[in-house]
Amino acid sequence: EKRGIVEANITTAIELTNKEKKSIEDMLKQYTGKEINPHFVVDNSIKGGFVAQVEDKIIDASLQRQLELLMKKLVEGRFNN
């Protein structure tokens, strides 16, 4: 951490190519402003996308989460936002 490197636990629905992994790593580097030491895990329960934990932050870009948010909007009757 003193060298500006942080651990990132990244869960994806499928095994990613090296190019896809690098893309996520670059996005997290830009988001945190730090070098990323990524650890990738596959968990098909998230349906698609990824979930990343970096330091004390969780970035949930999973399809499962997006479906949950959509369902919440439908239940609340908020279709336009």
Biopython code that builds the backbone (N, CA, C, O; Angstrom):
import numpy as np
from Bio.PDB.StructureBuilder import StructureBuilder

atoms = [
    (1, "GLU", "N", (0.826, -1.194, 0.000)),
    (1, "GLU", "CA", (0.000, 0.000, 0.000)),
    (1, "GLU", "C", (0.869, 1.256, 0.000)),
    (1, "GLU", "O", (0.513, 2.258, -0.620)),
    (2, "LYS", "N", (2.001, 1.205, 0.690)),
    (2, "LYS", "CA", (2.910, 2.353, 0.708)),
    (2, "LYS", "C", (3.445, 2.665, -0.685)),
    (2, "LYS", "O", (3.780, 3.813, -0.979)),
    (3, "ARG", "N", (3.526, 1.655, -1.537)),
    (3, "ARG", "CA", (4.022, 1.838, -2.902)),
    (3, "ARG", "C", (2.900, 2.216, -3.867)),
    (3, "ARG", "O", (3.128, 2.302, -5.073)),
    (4, "GLY", "N", (1.691, 2.443, -3.350)),
    (4, "GLY", "CA", (0.574, 2.833, -4.202)),
    (4, "GLY", "C", (-0.055, 1.668, -4.929)),
    (4, "GLY", "O", (-0.666, 1.847, -5.983)),
    (5, "ILE", "N", (0.087, 0.467, -4.375)),
    (5, "ILE", "CA", (-0.499, -0.729, -4.979)),
    (5, "ILE", "C", (-1.573, -1.257, -4.036)),
    (5, "ILE", "O", (-1.329, -1.424, -2.841)),
    (6, "VAL", "N", (-2.775, -1.523, -4.580)),
    (6, "VAL", "CA", (-3.858, -2.054, -3.760)),
    (6, "VAL", "C", (-4.347, -3.382, -4.334)),
    (6, "VAL", "O", (-4.280, -3.617, -5.540)),
    (7, "GLU", "N", (-4.830, -4.227, -3.460)),
    (7, "GLU", "CA", (-5.403, -5.508, -3.855)),
    (7, "GLU", "C", (-6.821, -5.280, -4.364)),
    (7, "GLU", "O", (-7.561, -4.459, -3.823)),
    (8, "ALA", "N", (-7.187, -6.008, -5.401)),
    (8, "ALA", "CA", (-8.555, -5.921, -5.927)),
    (8, "ALA", "C", (-9.073, -7.342, -6.128)),
    (8, "ALA", "O", (-8.506, -8.116, -6.897)),
    (9, "ASN", "N", (-10.146, -7.672, -5.435)),
    (9, "ASN", "CA", (-10.815, -8.952, -5.619)),
    (9, "ASN", "C", (-11.944, -8.735, -6.612)),
    (9, "ASN", "O", (-12.885, -7.989, -6.341)),
    (10, "ILE", "N", (-11.845, -9.394, -7.766)),
    (10, "ILE", "CA", (-12.778, -9.166, -8.857)),
    (10, "ILE", "C", (-13.492, -10.470, -9.181)),
    (10, "ILE", "O", (-12.859, -11.473, -9.508)),
    (11, "THR", "N", (-14.814, -10.443, -9.085)),
    (11, "THR", "CA", (-15.629, -11.620, -9.384)),
    (11, "THR", "C", (-16.348, -11.390, -10.702)),
    (11, "THR", "O", (-16.973, -10.350, -10.910)),
    (12, "THR", "N", (-16.252, -12.375, -11.592)),
    (12, "THR", "CA", (-16.929, -12.307, -12.889)),
    (12, "THR", "C", (-17.795, -13.547, -13.072)),
    (12, "THR", "O", (-17.602, -14.557, -12.395)),
    (13, "ALA", "N", (-18.740, -13.461, -13.984)),
    (13, "ALA", "CA", (-19.647, -14.581, -14.230)),
    (13, "ALA", "C", (-18.981, -15.683, -15.050)),
    (13, "ALA", "O", (-19.341, -16.854, -14.935)),
    (14, "ILE", "N", (-18.009, -15.302, -15.877)),
    (14, "ILE", "CA", (-17.294, -16.262, -16.721)),
    (14, "ILE", "C", (-15.804, -15.956, -16.671)),
    (14, "ILE", "O", (-15.391, -14.891, -16.213)),
    (15, "GLU", "N", (-15.017, -16.887, -17.139)),
    (15, "GLU", "CA", (-13.581, -16.659, -17.246)),
    (15, "GLU", "C", (-13.337, -15.596, -18.318)),
    (15, "GLU", "O", (-13.869, -15.691, -19.425)),
    (16, "LEU", "N", (-12.537, -14.593, -17.989)),
    (16, "LEU", "CA", (-12.271, -13.502, -18.916)),
    (16, "LEU", "C", (-10.983, -13.738, -19.694)),
    (16, "LEU", "O", (-10.093, -14.468, -19.258)),
    (17, "THR", "N", (-10.913, -13.104, -20.851)),
    (17, "THR", "CA", (-9.664, -13.125, -21.605)),
    (17, "THR", "C", (-8.681, -12.177, -20.916)),
    (17, "THR", "O", (-9.075, -11.359, -20.084)),
    (18, "ASN", "N", (-7.428, -12.294, -21.261)),
    (18, "ASN", "CA", (-6.427, -11.385, -20.691)),
    (18, "ASN", "C", (-6.730, -9.937, -21.036)),
    (18, "ASN", "O", (-6.509, -9.042, -20.220)),
    (19, "LYS", "N", (-7.237, -9.700, -22.245)),
    (19, "LYS", "CA", (-7.593, -8.346, -22.672)),
    (19, "LYS", "C", (-8.725, -7.784, -21.804)),
    (19, "LYS", "O", (-8.678, -6.621, -21.404)),
    (20, "GLU", "N", (-9.735, -8.602, -21.515)),
    (20, "GLU", "CA", (-10.858, -8.167, -20.672)),
    (20, "GLU", "C", (-10.389, -7.897, -19.243)),
    (20, "GLU", "O", (-10.808, -6.922, -18.619)),
    (21, "LYS", "N", (-9.521, -8.762, -18.733)),
    (21, "LYS", "CA", (-8.973, -8.549, -17.387)),
    (21, "LYS", "C", (-8.194, -7.246, -17.317)),
    (21, "LYS", "O", (-8.321, -6.489, -16.355)),
    (22, "LYS", "N", (-7.391, -6.989, -18.334)),
    (22, "LYS", "CA", (-6.593, -5.765, -18.381)),
    (22, "LYS", "C", (-7.506, -4.540, -18.427)),
    (22, "LYS", "O", (-7.212, -3.523, -17.799)),
    (23, "SER", "N", (-8.607, -4.633, -19.165)),
    (23, "SER", "CA", (-9.554, -3.529, -19.263)),
    (23, "SER", "C", (-10.153, -3.197, -17.892)),
    (23, "SER", "O", (-10.250, -2.026, -17.523)),
    (24, "ILE", "N", (-10.549, -4.216, -17.147)),
    (24, "ILE", "CA", (-11.099, -3.993, -15.806)),
    (24, "ILE", "C", (-10.019, -3.439, -14.888)),
    (24, "ILE", "O", (-10.268, -2.512, -14.116)),
    (25, "GLU", "N", (-8.831, -4.000, -14.970)),
    (25, "GLU", "CA", (-7.714, -3.514, -14.153)),
    (25, "GLU", "C", (-7.432, -2.034, -14.446)),
    (25, "GLU", "O", (-7.227, -1.253, -13.517)),
    (26, "ASP", "N", (-7.419, -1.645, -15.722)),
    (26, "ASP", "CA", (-7.177, -0.250, -16.090)),
    (26, "ASP", "C", (-8.282, 0.668, -15.568)),
    (26, "ASP", "O", (-8.007, 1.778, -15.112)),
    (27, "MET", "N", (-9.534, 0.204, -15.637)),
    (27, "MET", "CA", (-10.658, 0.992, -15.131)),
    (27, "MET", "C", (-10.519, 1.202, -13.619)),
    (27, "MET", "O", (-10.749, 2.302, -13.116)),
    (28, "LEU", "N", (-10.145, 0.145, -12.906)),
    (28, "LEU", "CA", (-9.978, 0.264, -11.456)),
    (28, "LEU", "C", (-8.788, 1.151, -11.109)),
    (28, "LEU", "O", (-8.826, 1.891, -10.126)),
    (29, "LYS", "N", (-7.746, 1.076, -11.906)),
    (29, "LYS", "CA", (-6.572, 1.942, -11.693)),
    (29, "LYS", "C", (-6.978, 3.406, -11.845)),
    (29, "LYS", "O", (-6.582, 4.253, -11.045)),
    (30, "GLN", "N", (-7.761, 3.693, -12.865)),
    (30, "GLN", "CA", (-8.226, 5.061, -13.086)),
    (30, "GLN", "C", (-9.145, 5.502, -11.944)),
    (30, "GLN", "O", (-9.060, 6.639, -11.482)),
    (31, "TYR", "N", (-10.013, 4.612, -11.496)),
    (31, "TYR", "CA", (-10.962, 4.913, -10.421)),
    (31, "TYR", "C", (-10.248, 5.216, -9.099)),
    (31, "TYR", "O", (-10.618, 6.147, -8.385)),
    (32, "THR", "N", (-9.220, 4.419, -8.783)),
    (32, "THR", "CA", (-8.540, 4.549, -7.493)),
    (32, "THR", "C", (-7.333, 5.478, -7.539)),
    (32, "THR", "O", (-6.931, 6.022, -6.511)),
    (33, "GLY", "N", (-6.754, 5.663, -8.723)),
    (33, "GLY", "CA", (-5.516, 6.427, -8.829)),
    (33, "GLY", "C", (-4.310, 5.646, -8.333)),
    (33, "GLY", "O", (-3.249, 6.221, -8.091)),
    (34, "LYS", "N", (-4.472, 4.329, -8.181)),
    (34, "LYS", "CA", (-3.391, 3.478, -7.673)),
    (34, "LYS", "C", (-3.184, 2.287, -8.592)),
    (34, "LYS", "O", (-4.057, 1.932, -9.385)),
    (35, "GLU", "N", (-2.013, 1.677, -8.471)),
    (35, "GLU", "CA", (-1.754, 0.440, -9.196)),
    (35, "GLU", "C", (-2.610, -0.663, -8.581)),
    (35, "GLU", "O", (-2.858, -0.664, -7.375)),
    (36, "ILE", "N", (-3.056, -1.592, -9.406)),
    (36, "ILE", "CA", (-3.960, -2.648, -8.964)),
    (36, "ILE", "C", (-3.258, -4.003, -9.027)),
    (36, "ILE", "O", (-2.613, -4.336, -10.021)),
    (37, "ASN", "N", (-3.393, -4.771, -7.964)),
    (37, "ASN", "CA", (-2.948, -6.164, -7.947)),
    (37, "ASN", "C", (-4.229, -7.008, -7.962)),
    (37, "ASN", "O", (-4.805, -7.289, -6.911)),
    (38, "PRO", "N", (-4.675, -7.415, -9.173)),
    (38, "PRO", "CA", (-5.988, -8.057, -9.288)),
    (38, "PRO", "C", (-5.972, -9.550, -8.947)),
    (38, "PRO", "O", (-4.999, -10.258, -9.207)),
    (39, "HIS", "N", (-7.071, -9.996, -8.363)),
    (39, "HIS", "CA", (-7.312, -11.418, -8.089)),
    (39, "HIS", "C", (-8.698, -11.721, -8.661)),
    (39, "HIS", "O", (-9.707, -11.234, -8.150)),
    (40, "PHE", "N", (-8.739, -12.526, -9.719)),
    (40, "PHE", "CA", (-10.002, -12.816, -10.400)),
    (40, "PHE", "C", (-10.582, -14.146, -9.932)),
    (40, "PHE", "O", (-9.860, -15.127, -9.755)),
    (41, "VAL", "N", (-11.911, -14.160, -9.735)),
    (41, "VAL", "CA", (-12.649, -15.351, -9.342)),
    (41, "VAL", "C", (-13.897, -15.427, -10.226)),
    (41, "VAL", "O", (-14.504, -14.404, -10.543)),
    (42, "VAL", "N", (-14.269, -16.636, -10.616)),
    (42, "VAL", "CA", (-15.477, -16.836, -11.417)),
    (42, "VAL", "C", (-16.611, -17.304, -10.509)),
    (42, "VAL", "O", (-16.447, -18.237, -9.722)),
    (43, "ASP", "N", (-17.774, -16.639, -10.631)),
    (43, "ASP", "CA", (-18.979, -17.010, -9.889)),
    (43, "ASP", "C", (-20.167, -16.736, -10.806)),
    (43, "ASP", "O", (-20.578, -15.587, -10.965)),
    (44, "ASN", "N", (-20.715, -17.778, -11.404)),
    (44, "ASN", "CA", (-21.779, -17.580, -12.398)),
    (44, "ASN", "C", (-23.096, -17.097, -11.799)),
    (44, "ASN", "O", (-24.027, -16.809, -12.551)),
    (45, "SER", "N", (-23.210, -17.000, -10.485)),
    (45, "SER", "CA", (-24.444, -16.510, -9.875)),
    (45, "SER", "C", (-24.661, -15.017, -10.120)),
    (45, "SER", "O", (-25.782, -14.531, -9.967)),
    (46, "ILE", "N", (-23.614, -14.280, -10.496)),
    (46, "ILE", "CA", (-23.802, -12.851, -10.753)),
    (46, "ILE", "C", (-24.335, -12.603, -12.165)),
    (46, "ILE", "O", (-24.593, -11.459, -12.537)),
    (47, "LYS", "N", (-24.500, -13.667, -12.948)),
    (47, "LYS", "CA", (-25.142, -13.652, -14.270)),
    (47, "LYS", "C", (-24.309, -12.996, -15.365)),
    (47, "LYS", "O", (-24.284, -13.506, -16.484)),
    (48, "GLY", "N", (-23.638, -11.906, -15.096)),
    (48, "GLY", "CA", (-22.837, -11.179, -16.075)),
    (48, "GLY", "C", (-22.215, -9.972, -15.406)),
    (48, "GLY", "O", (-22.565, -9.644, -14.272)),
    (49, "GLY", "N", (-21.298, -9.307, -16.088)),
    (49, "GLY", "CA", (-20.640, -8.152, -15.509)),
    (49, "GLY", "C", (-19.588, -8.567, -14.506)),
    (49, "GLY", "O", (-19.008, -9.648, -14.609)),
    (50, "PHE", "N", (-19.341, -7.699, -13.527)),
    (50, "PHE", "CA", (-18.345, -8.012, -12.506)),
    (50, "PHE", "C", (-18.655, -7.286, -11.207)),
    (50, "PHE", "O", (-19.398, -6.305, -11.180)),
    (51, "VAL", "N", (-18.064, -7.797, -10.132)),
    (51, "VAL", "CA", (-18.092, -7.148, -8.832)),
    (51, "VAL", "C", (-16.640, -7.048, -8.391)),
    (51, "VAL", "O", (-15.915, -8.042, -8.387)),
    (52, "ALA", "N", (-16.218, -5.841, -8.017)),
    (52, "ALA", "CA", (-14.839, -5.640, -7.584)),
    (52, "ALA", "C", (-14.816, -5.055, -6.184)),
    (52, "ALA", "O", (-15.581, -4.146, -5.864)),
    (53, "GLN", "N", (-13.928, -5.589, -5.352)),
    (53, "GLN", "CA", (-13.707, -5.016, -4.034)),
    (53, "GLN", "C", (-12.280, -4.493, -4.005)),
    (53, "GLN", "O", (-11.318, -5.242, -4.171)),
    (54, "VAL", "N", (-12.170, -3.189, -3.791)),
    (54, "VAL", "CA", (-10.879, -2.524, -3.717)),
    (54, "VAL", "C", (-10.870, -1.724, -2.427)),
    (54, "VAL", "O", (-11.694, -0.831, -2.227)),
    (55, "GLU", "N", (-9.927, -2.057, -1.556)),
    (55, "GLU", "CA", (-9.883, -1.455, -0.234)),
    (55, "GLU", "C", (-11.237, -1.645, 0.432)),
    (55, "GLU", "O", (-11.704, -2.779, 0.538)),
    (56, "ASP", "N", (-11.880, -0.581, 0.882)),
    (56, "ASP", "CA", (-13.176, -0.722, 1.566)),
    (56, "ASP", "C", (-14.355, -0.416, 0.649)),
    (56, "ASP", "O", (-15.472, -0.206, 1.120)),
    (57, "LYS", "N", (-14.107, -0.391, -0.665)),
    (57, "LYS", "CA", (-15.166, -0.083, -1.628)),
    (57, "LYS", "C", (-15.552, -1.319, -2.440)),
    (57, "LYS", "O", (-14.714, -2.154, -2.779)),
    (58, "ILE", "N", (-16.839, -1.405, -2.736)),
    (58, "ILE", "CA", (-17.335, -2.465, -3.616)),
    (58, "ILE", "C", (-17.976, -1.804, -4.825)),
    (58, "ILE", "O", (-18.849, -0.945, -4.701)),
    (59, "ILE", "N", (-17.521, -2.226, -5.995)),
    (59, "ILE", "CA", (-18.082, -1.729, -7.256)),
    (59, "ILE", "C", (-18.878, -2.880, -7.844)),
    (59, "ILE", "O", (-18.313, -3.873, -8.301)),
    (60, "ASP", "N", (-20.191, -2.736, -7.826)),
    (60, "ASP", "CA", (-21.065, -3.815, -8.289)),
    (60, "ASP", "C", (-21.613, -3.478, -9.670)),
    (60, "ASP", "O", (-22.609, -2.768, -9.802)),
    (61, "ALA", "N", (-20.952, -3.993, -10.685)),
    (61, "ALA", "CA", (-21.378, -3.794, -12.071)),
    (61, "ALA", "C", (-21.908, -5.118, -12.628)),
    (61, "ALA", "O", (-21.739, -5.426, -13.808)),
    (62, "SER", "N", (-22.552, -5.888, -11.753)),
    (62, "SER", "CA", (-23.058, -7.194, -12.161)),
    (62, "SER", "C", (-24.448, -7.087, -12.765)),
    (62, "SER", "O", (-25.206, -6.172, -12.446)),
    (63, "LEU", "N", (-24.768, -8.006, -13.618)),
    (63, "LEU", "CA", (-26.102, -8.067, -14.203)),
    (63, "LEU", "C", (-27.133, -8.355, -13.112)),
    (63, "LEU", "O", (-28.243, -7.825, -13.149)),
    (64, "GLN", "N", (-26.770, -9.184, -12.155)),
    (64, "GLN", "CA", (-27.666, -9.498, -11.047)),
    (64, "GLN", "C", (-28.086, -8.225, -10.321)),
    (64, "GLN", "O", (-29.265, -8.049, -10.012)),
    (65, "ARG", "N", (-27.132, -7.336, -10.045)),
    (65, "ARG", "CA", (-27.444, -6.080, -9.343)),
    (65, "ARG", "C", (-28.332, -5.178, -10.194)),
    (65, "ARG", "O", (-29.263, -4.557, -9.681)),
    (66, "GLN", "N", (-28.047, -5.105, -11.485)),
    (66, "GLN", "CA", (-28.854, -4.280, -12.372)),
    (66, "GLN", "C", (-30.296, -4.786, -12.427)),
    (66, "GLN", "O", (-31.234, -3.990, -12.469)),
    (67, "LEU", "N", (-30.471, -6.107, -12.428)),
    (67, "LEU", "CA", (-31.817, -6.682, -12.404)),
    (67, "LEU", "C", (-32.536, -6.356, -11.098)),
    (67, "LEU", "O", (-33.737, -6.087, -11.100)),
    (68, "GLU", "N", (-31.804, -6.381, -9.983)),
    (68, "GLU", "CA", (-32.396, -6.025, -8.688)),
    (68, "GLU", "C", (-32.858, -4.574, -8.685)),
    (68, "GLU", "O", (-33.945, -4.270, -8.193)),
    (69, "LEU", "N", (-32.038, -3.673, -9.232)),
    (69, "LEU", "CA", (-32.408, -2.259, -9.283)),
    (69, "LEU", "C", (-33.623, -2.042, -10.176)),
    (69, "LEU", "O", (-34.497, -1.240, -9.847)),
    (70, "LEU", "N", (-33.683, -2.741, -11.290)),
    (70, "LEU", "CA", (-34.829, -2.642, -12.189)),
    (70, "LEU", "C", (-36.103, -3.136, -11.501)),
    (70, "LEU", "O", (-37.152, -2.498, -11.597)),
    (71, "MET", "N", (-36.011, -4.262, -10.814)),
    (71, "MET", "CA", (-37.169, -4.802, -10.101)),
    (71, "MET", "C", (-37.653, -3.821, -9.043)),
    (71, "MET", "O", (-38.858, -3.641, -8.868)),
    (72, "LYS", "N", (-36.727, -3.188, -8.338)),
    (72, "LYS", "CA", (-37.097, -2.212, -7.315)),
    (72, "LYS", "C", (-37.864, -1.048, -7.941)),
    (72, "LYS", "O", (-38.874, -0.601, -7.397)),
    (73, "LYS", "N", (-37.380, -0.555, -9.092)),
    (73, "LYS", "CA", (-38.076, 0.536, -9.776)),
    (73, "LYS", "C", (-39.474, 0.113, -10.217)),
    (73, "LYS", "O", (-40.425, 0.885, -10.096)),
    (74, "LEU", "N", (-39.601, -1.105, -10.724)),
    (74, "LEU", "CA", (-40.908, -1.591, -11.155)),
    (74, "LEU", "C", (-41.870, -1.684, -9.982)),
    (74, "LEU", "O", (-43.025, -1.277, -10.101)),
    (75, "VAL", "N", (-41.418, -2.208, -8.862)),
    (75, "VAL", "CA", (-42.254, -2.355, -7.680)),
    (75, "VAL", "C", (-42.687, -0.990, -7.165)),
    (75, "VAL", "O", (-43.820, -0.823, -6.715)),
    (76, "GLU", "N", (-41.776, -0.005, -7.231)),
    (76, "GLU", "CA", (-42.092, 1.338, -6.746)),
    (76, "GLU", "C", (-42.877, 2.154, -7.769)),
    (76, "GLU", "O", (-43.353, 3.246, -7.461)),
    (77, "GLY", "N", (-43.011, 1.630, -8.976)),
    (77, "GLY", "CA", (-43.736, 2.345, -10.018)),
    (77, "GLY", "C", (-42.953, 3.482, -10.633)),
    (77, "GLY", "O", (-43.545, 4.399, -11.204)),
    (78, "ARG", "N", (-41.624, 3.445, -10.530)),
    (78, "ARG", "CA", (-40.770, 4.494, -11.106)),
    (78, "ARG", "C", (-40.178, 3.988, -12.404)),
    (78, "ARG", "O", (-39.113, 3.371, -12.406)),
    (79, "PHE", "N", (-40.847, 4.239, -13.486)),
    (79, "PHE", "CA", (-40.417, 3.696, -14.780)),
    (79, "PHE", "C", (-39.515, 4.661, -15.552)),
    (79, "PHE", "O", (-38.760, 4.228, -16.422)),
    (80, "ASN", "N", (-39.580, 5.936, -15.256)),
    (80, "ASN", "CA", (-38.864, 6.934, -16.061)),
    (80, "ASN", "C", (-37.522, 7.361, -15.493)),
    (80, "ASN", "O", (-36.841, 8.153, -16.144)),
    (81, "ASN", "N", (-37.092, 6.893, -14.324)),
    (81, "ASN", "CA", (-35.808, 7.296, -13.768)),
    (81, "ASN", "C", (-35.026, 6.141, -13.277)),
    (81, "ASN", "O", (-33.915, 6.316, -12.777)),
]
sb = StructureBuilder()
sb.init_structure("model")
sb.init_model(0)
sb.init_chain("A")
sb.init_seg("    ")
for serial, (resi, resn, name, xyz) in enumerate(atoms, 1):
    if name == "N":
        sb.init_residue(resn, " ", resi, " ")
    sb.init_atom(name, np.array(xyz, "f"), 0.0, 1.0, " ", f" {name:<3s}", serial, name[0])
structure = sb.get_structure()
